[in-house]
Every structure is written in C-alpha cells, then in structure tokens.
Amino acid sequence: MGQVRLKFFARYAELIGAEELPFSVSLPATVADVVRHARAEIPGAGALPERPLVALNLRHAPLDASVADGDEVALLPPLAGG
C-alpha cells in the first residue's frame, strides 16, 4: 500500500470540497488506477471525468504513468481562455 497526495483545482476542488487529500492506493499502480479508485471512494469524486488531465509530481502525465509512494497526483480541469 502506498500513500499519494491528491490535488484538486477549480471545479474539481468544489466537487470534492477540498484542494488536497491524502489517498491510499495499492502499489504497483498507475495514474488511471488512482483516478478510478478516487472516483469510487471519495465523496463527490464520482462527478470527475474518467480521463482527466493529470499532473504527476508537477509534470503533465499520461494515465498509464506509474505512481509511487509519496507522489503528488493533481487532477486538472479543462482550461478555457482567449
């Protein structure tokens, strides 16, 4: 079992009611595993997209990236602007 820090921004933080949460995950795991388990286990997270934009340790990452104990996984809402 490993522990990651989940970070939520903008609308995602509003859905969860927090900007950051510690989250336990069975290792080995991928970012997709973390997202799937978070959507199932965290109140409000079921409204998050199945395939959100993600940063792993401050770098954009694909959903198949490996997650290690102590990593930071940030779920990023779509950006709008002009």
CORHU-V305836 format. One line per field, one symbol per residue. ss: DSSP state (~ for helix, > for strand, _ for the rest). phi: phi as a letter, one per 30 degrees, with the letter a starting at -180 (. if undefined). burial: # if it has 24 or more other ideal C-beta (glycine too) atoms within 12 Angstrom, else .. A space follows every 50 residues. Layout:
ss: ???
phi: ???
burial: ???
//
This chain:
ss: _>>>>>>>_~~~~~~~___>>>>>>___>>~~~~~~~~~~~___~~~___ __>>>>__>>_____>>____>>>>>______
phi: .bbbcccbbhedddddiacabdbdbdcdbceeddddddddcceidddddd bddbcchibebddcddccejdcccccdecbla
burial: ...######..#..##....#.#.#...###########..#..#..#.. .#####....#.#...#...######......
//
